[in-house]
Amino acid sequence: MNIEQQIEKLREQINQHNHQYYVLDDPLIPDAEYDRLFHQLQSLEKANPQLVTADSPTQRVGGKPLEAFGKITHQVPMLSLANAFSSEELRDFDRRVREKLNVEIVSYAVEPKLDGLAVTLMYENGRLVYGATRGDGTTGEEITGNLKTIPSIPLKLYGSVHPAILEVRGEVYMPKKGFEEFNRNAAAHGEKTFVNPRNAAAGSLRQLDPGVTAKRPLDIYIYALGQVDQGALPDNHTDVLHQLQEWGLKHSPLLDCVQGVEALQAYYEKIAGLRSALPYEIDGVVYKVNDYTQQAIMGFVSRAPRWAIAHKFPAQEELTTLEDIQIQVGRTGALTPVARLAPVFVGGVTVTNATLHNMDEIERKDVRIGDSVIVRRAGDVIPEVVGPVLAKRSTDTEKFVMPDSCPVCGSSVEKMPDEAVYRCTGGLYCAAQRKAAIRHFASRRAMDIDGLGDKIVDQLIERELIKTPADLYRLDLQSLAGLERMGEKSAANLIQALSDSRQTTFARFLFALGIREVGEATAVSLANHFITLGALFEASASEETLMAVPDIGPVVASRIKHFLQEPHNREVINQLISDDIKIHWPDPEKPALQPFSGLIFVLTGTLQGMARNEAKQQIQSLGGKVAGSVSAKTSYVIAGDKSGSKLDKAMALKIPVLDEAELLQILKNPLSLSDIQR
Ligand code: IVH
């Protein structure tokens, strides 16, 4: 391609993007990409001035106004701003200004650069007569009805003395919060969402029906004057904005006036630091020579004033290729699709991965593997794929299909009809879910394995000493003693606690399995209804038989079915009740006497006639609980020889204390316990 053809191609591209952006409110590419094309055309034309034509996009601003709105001719053209992307470009700007003005140091008005839509408001004798968009800079669309719906635009100015003709310009924007709410709502109703708050603001102002605009949370900051007649205003920008604010036309609260280029740089950094906390989107800061006489000396180039510049932040949206979509399995078994991207510099860092949230998002956005996609990274937020650039889609892109088995453990994947997420049903078996599954299994209300804290579980999993809860019962002293923060004594205690935990109840065992939606109450219902594990296994083949249990609806039934029908889970359960491990619970046919139910015992000191563990098992078989420490909830403390601090604490809390003889007595004749007063 020769230079002339290159220039022509760029112009065609830019015109198309202008049309998409300004006329259709539906940009195909991120701003940064557009800026690059524009910049490329500008430099080619600069190097070849003989090729510049009057209809080149560099010679005008924006695109054609929409036909449906009335047209307004701007008496004072609505200009754009030149951009600086680095501190070098900023220094060049300041140097040009100082040289032209022949001064040492310049006073600048400084403001954030809002990311919304530029509008002009015409006030005659203090009343709003019309409002319009920028359009092509000379002719815009009349959108008075829509602008009037924005509460922060005064229909009548405050005060009594204003210029007879007062035209002001500003940026209409949609605050981040309102934007998110709007999109959430639109998505919930299956309606079109906006890719960013700027498009949302533009789209809202382009509504033919002001009733629609009125429902959108829009706001405005005023940042410039247009036509002014018959009336005096201050002679510099900041004073004018303060005056306008008194009349009800608000400017950015971050407006300031500073001297010299170092202060400009400092302002840039300050605002960059505030950016993510601001309630609206900004994409840079704007510096303007403050003094109007000095502005007039500087004058204009075709597209922008020479007395102002926009210092842009690194782009937060960029274009790249979606190379693959992979699945990450979280600790709750949720399968999250993650985009693998061709590396791209966005929001100040190189991004290679971005979240796609879930399958619904992928379908709603219609992203496919191989697509050119817009990637967004704002502040510290996790990078995300905004959407594909359909105009760039080639024929060999591939739709993503959610796998039907877990990429980590191979267990089947389920999706509840009322949920967006897909989940691995591997539960106890899936490496991604192991830590969470084991922690739950060992917890106090489940298998109650004393001494198996989170830190120990983490180490056991990380060192691959265990994979499933069944492996817990195969641990020996030697492997436990090798762990951090685990002495021989605590290792021995843990082995003992594991052994103790094998005596449990059917309900606790079911709860310990960690089936989603099966809490303690549901576990008790299941245990009471099915009585045996065999019966439950059999019933789990169909949701209907499960729903015969009181309080179990279709969602819970489906969860139980998936879990118990998953072969990996069956295998772990069978191991737990096998002869090797022997987790067991009282035979339900002849319900055991539970006279101690609701009581909490604490054992302390050495018992002469029986092992402490034996005492514990006997208490538990009578329905009592044995706790490790004394608290106000403790019912009785059993004190053997050499009882220490637990006994002291029991005394202090006035908790009844039994000796070994009394223990033996109540174990033999549980009802005699009521003779001992609390
Ligand atoms: S001054 C003659 N100040 O940025 C100067 N513009 O890229 C006119 N913008 O069309 C613009 N915040 O839509 C100015 N504080 C600010 C601004 C601002 C956002 C927008 C405005 C303008 C565009 C230029």
Residues whose N, C-alpha, C, O or C-beta is under 5 A from the ligand:
A	BS01	IVH	L79 S80 L81 E111 P112 K113 L114 L117 A118 E171 Y223 A224 V286 P305
